Amino acid sequence: MTHELDALGLLCPLPVLKARKRLQGLASGEVLILHTDDPAAVVDVPHFCAEAGHDLEGHEEAGKAIIWTIRKG
């Protein structure tokens, strides 16, 4: 199952904190699509995924936003 989280307009560390909270409620293997526009997210999101054991399946740029695909570990 895929879930979405809009973190547009939020600055570090809020996008990662909100992603962590949302992922806690998901079952292993479920996917979170995270929308960010904080420049720090390019470092924060991959680091968070690596530390928390989630799979960062990819990201794409959409204008000033970055759309992340995270699979819960």
C-alpha positions, 0 to 999 in steps of 0.5 A: 500500500502507498501513502503520501505525506506533503511536507512542502513549506516545512524546514529541517528537521520537520519533513524527516520528523513527520516522515518518521511519525507516518512510517511508524504507523505503516507495516513493513514493506509499505511505501511512503511518498514524501513531498519536500521543498526544503533544500536540506532534505537532499541530505536529511532524507537519505540519512534518515532512511539509512539510519532508520533501516528504510529503503530509499527507492528513489526521488524525482524533482518536480520544480522546486519540490523533491518527491521521495519514495521510501519503503518501510524496512 
